[in-house]
Amino acid sequence: MVSRTSDIVGGVDPAQSFDKEALLRYGSANVVGFPTNPSQFTLSQDVPPERRRVIYRDVAQALVVLHSVYVDIVGLGNYGKRTDYCKRQVERWAKQYLLSTGEGKSMRNPKMLELADWLRKHIPLEDSSRETTAYAIGVLSNACQMCLSPGPKSA
């Protein structure tokens, strides 16, 4: 996993406005095999709203850059399945929801089942038309920031 993450980060166009160090900090906190130093990482509920807004925006910008990388061009064509990304994600989410609810567990919410059906019916046609990178840093709880960082890189 370490080499895959390093390959992905290394394949990002240096001209892009992208904080590679932030992604590497995320990797070292969340990817098996990265050197870790938990005292240098923090994710706090006490992050002020204005800082949280910057973090969300920076994570979104990082995802845009990562998703714009063509896997074949940067030598990552052999990593993972190349087709039906959205379909696979929807099916995985729906399966996980069904397995975590029902008999002896939390009650199933009919709205969640409707959502799963709606998502299945609305998977974009371009789901398999372009092979680009996908990375699981799309939620704040998956993003790390260095506690000693000087603050937001953009405001």
Contacts in CASP RR format, 6 or more apart in sequence:
PFRMAT RR
TARGET T0000
AUTHOR 0000-0000-0000
METHOD contacts of the structure
MODEL  1
MVSRTSDIVGGVDPAQSFDKEALLRYGSANVVGFPTNPSQFTLSQDVPPE
RRRVIYRDVAQALVVLHSVYVDIVGLGNYGKRTDYCKRQVERWAKQYLLS
TGEGKSMRNPKMLELADWLRKHIPLEDSSRETTAYAIGVLSNACQMCLSP
GPKSA
1 31 0 8 1.000
1 32 0 8 1.000
1 33 0 8 1.000
2 31 0 8 1.000
2 32 0 8 1.000
2 33 0 8 1.000
2 34 0 8 1.000
4 76 0 8 1.000
4 79 0 8 1.000
5 23 0 8 1.000
5 27 0 8 1.000
5 31 0 8 1.000
5 34 0 8 1.000
7 74 0 8 1.000
7 75 0 8 1.000
7 76 0 8 1.000
7 79 0 8 1.000
8 66 0 8 1.000
8 69 0 8 1.000
8 74 0 8 1.000
8 76 0 8 1.000
8 133 0 8 1.000
8 135 0 8 1.000
9 20 0 8 1.000
9 23 0 8 1.000
9 24 0 8 1.000
10 20 0 8 1.000
10 74 0 8 1.000
11 69 0 8 1.000
11 74 0 8 1.000
11 76 0 8 1.000
12 18 0 8 1.000
12 20 0 8 1.000
12 65 0 8 1.000
12 66 0 8 1.000
12 69 0 8 1.000
13 65 0 8 1.000
13 69 0 8 1.000
16 65 0 8 1.000
16 68 0 8 1.000
17 61 0 8 1.000
17 65 0 8 1.000
18 61 0 8 1.000
18 62 0 8 1.000
18 65 0 8 1.000
19 58 0 8 1.000
19 62 0 8 1.000
19 153 0 8 1.000
22 58 0 8 1.000
22 62 0 8 1.000
22 143 0 8 1.000
22 144 0 8 1.000
22 145 0 8 1.000
23 62 0 8 1.000
23 137 0 8 1.000
24 34 0 8 1.000
25 40 0 8 1.000
25 41 0 8 1.000
25 144 0 8 1.000
25 145 0 8 1.000
25 146 0 8 1.000
26 137 0 8 1.000
26 142 0 8 1.000
26 143 0 8 1.000
26 144 0 8 1.000
27 34 0 8 1.000
27 144 0 8 1.000
28 34 0 8 1.000
28 35 0 8 1.000
28 36 0 8 1.000
28 37 0 8 1.000
28 41 0 8 1.000
29 36 0 8 1.000
29 38 0 8 1.000
29 41 0 8 1.000
29 144 0 8 1.000
30 142 0 8 1.000
30 144 0 8 1.000
40 146 0 8 1.000
40 147 0 8 1.000
40 148 0 8 1.000
41 144 0 8 1.000
41 145 0 8 1.000
41 146 0 8 1.000
41 147 0 8 1.000
42 144 0 8 1.000
42 145 0 8 1.000
42 146 0 8 1.000
42 147 0 8 1.000
43 140 0 8 1.000
43 141 0 8 1.000
43 143 0 8 1.000
43 144 0 8 1.000
43 145 0 8 1.000
47 55 0 8 1.000
51 151 0 8 1.000
51 152 0 8 1.000
52 140 0 8 1.000
54 152 0 8 1.000
54 153 0 8 1.000
54 154 0 8 1.000
54 155 0 8 1.000
55 140 0 8 1.000
55 143 0 8 1.000
55 145 0 8 1.000
55 152 0 8 1.000
56 140 0 8 1.000
57 154 0 8 1.000
58 152 0 8 1.000
58 153 0 8 1.000
58 154 0 8 1.000
59 137 0 8 1.000
59 138 0 8 1.000
59 140 0 8 1.000
59 143 0 8 1.000
60 138 0 8 1.000
62 137 0 8 1.000
63 135 0 8 1.000
63 137 0 8 1.000
63 138 0 8 1.000
66 133 0 8 1.000
66 134 0 8 1.000
66 135 0 8 1.000
67 132 0 8 1.000
67 133 0 8 1.000
67 134 0 8 1.000
68 132 0 8 1.000
69 76 0 8 1.000
69 132 0 8 1.000
69 133 0 8 1.000
70 130 0 8 1.000
70 131 0 8 1.000
70 132 0 8 1.000
71 77 0 8 1.000
71 79 0 8 1.000
71 82 0 8 1.000
71 131 0 8 1.000
71 132 0 8 1.000
71 133 0 8 1.000
72 131 0 8 1.000
76 133 0 8 1.000
77 131 0 8 1.000
81 88 0 8 1.000
82 128 0 8 1.000
82 131 0 8 1.000
83 127 0 8 1.000
83 128 0 8 1.000
83 131 0 8 1.000
84 127 0 8 1.000
84 128 0 8 1.000
85 127 0 8 1.000
85 128 0 8 1.000
85 134 0 8 1.000
86 123 0 8 1.000
86 124 0 8 1.000
86 127 0 8 1.000
87 120 0 8 1.000
87 123 0 8 1.000
87 127 0 8 1.000
90 116 0 8 1.000
90 119 0 8 1.000
90 120 0 8 1.000
90 123 0 8 1.000
91 120 0 8 1.000
93 116 0 8 1.000
93 119 0 8 1.000
94 116 0 8 1.000
94 119 0 8 1.000
94 120 0 8 1.000
97 108 0 8 1.000
97 112 0 8 1.000
97 116 0 8 1.000
98 108 0 8 1.000
100 106 0 8 1.000
101 107 0 8 1.000
101 108 0 8 1.000
101 109 0 8 1.000
101 112 0 8 1.000
102 108 0 8 1.000
136 142 0 8 1.000
137 143 0 8 1.000
END
